[in-house]
């Protein structure tokens, strides 16, 4: 990510600039950041997981959204997660109807340039969402899916799934997705 402006922006200025931009921009504390491009592996993993989640959830009241839908973590943070899932009725920001405010599950496919941000500040901000029950990180350079599930106490339970013959548990969605399907046709380099 790279910063787009040096002067702090208001939410309204960010919405106007983001909607007119040729690429997506995230917003943190008054600064707009251009989203980095993606790799073929990142794109394929996101498509595979989106398809698998859609199939697993299509008979339920859950909706699977791809990375073009903005999510508001708080009034100072707007992001574009790789996958956002809402179980129940989706709610959108009153000042921007293209901004989801009640995700149940958020998924980020990790990139070398964004991994520390996805694990750090982004997860910290996502935890402020009362609706969020699960945060999922998916590696693109090796078969590994990490889940953080919100516990009744408010703490987060970590699990890791790293064998291609295993399945990743999405506890809050009551489903399992085989890693072989998530990583179908993905070629890993050593």
Rosetta blueprint (number, residue, H / E / L):
1 X L
2 X E
3 X E
4 X L
5 X L
6 X L
7 X L
8 X L
9 X L
10 X L
11 X H
12 X H
13 X H
14 X H
15 X H
16 X H
17 X H
18 X H
19 X H
20 X H
21 X L
22 X L
23 X L
24 X L
25 X E
26 X E
27 X E
28 X E
29 X L
30 X L
31 X E
32 X E
33 X E
34 X E
35 X L
36 X L
37 X L
38 X L
39 X L
40 X H
41 X H
42 X H
43 X H
44 X H
45 X H
46 X H
47 X H
48 X H
49 X H
50 X H
51 X H
52 X H
53 X H
54 X H
55 X H
56 X H
57 X H
58 X L
59 X L
60 X L
61 X L
62 X E
63 X E
64 X E
65 X E
66 X E
67 X L
68 X L
69 X L
70 X E
71 X E
72 X E
73 X E
74 X E
75 X L
76 X L
77 X E
78 X E
79 X E
80 X L
81 X L
82 X L
83 X E
84 X E
85 X E
86 X E
87 X E
88 X L
89 X L
90 X L
91 X L
92 X E
93 X E
94 X L
95 X L
96 X E
97 X E
98 X E
99 X E
100 X E
101 X L
102 X L
103 X L
104 X L
105 X E
106 X E
107 X E
108 X E
109 X E
110 X L
111 X L
112 X L
113 X L
114 X L
115 X H
116 X H
117 X H
118 X H
119 X H
120 X L
121 X H
122 X H
123 X H
124 X H
125 X H
126 X H
127 X L
128 X L
129 X L
130 X L
131 X L
132 X L
133 X L
134 X E
135 X E
136 X E
137 X E
138 X E
139 X L
140 X L
141 X L
142 X L
143 X L
144 X L
145 X E
146 X E
147 X E
148 X E
149 X E
150 X E
151 X L
152 X L
153 X L
154 X L
155 X L
156 X E
157 X E
158 X E
159 X E
160 X E
161 X E
162 X L
163 X L
164 X L
165 X L
166 X L
167 X E
168 X E
169 X E
170 X E
171 X H
172 X H
173 X H
174 X L
175 X E
176 X E
177 X E
178 X E
179 X H
180 X H
181 X H
182 X H
183 X L
184 X L
185 X L
186 X L
187 X L
188 X L
189 X L
190 X L
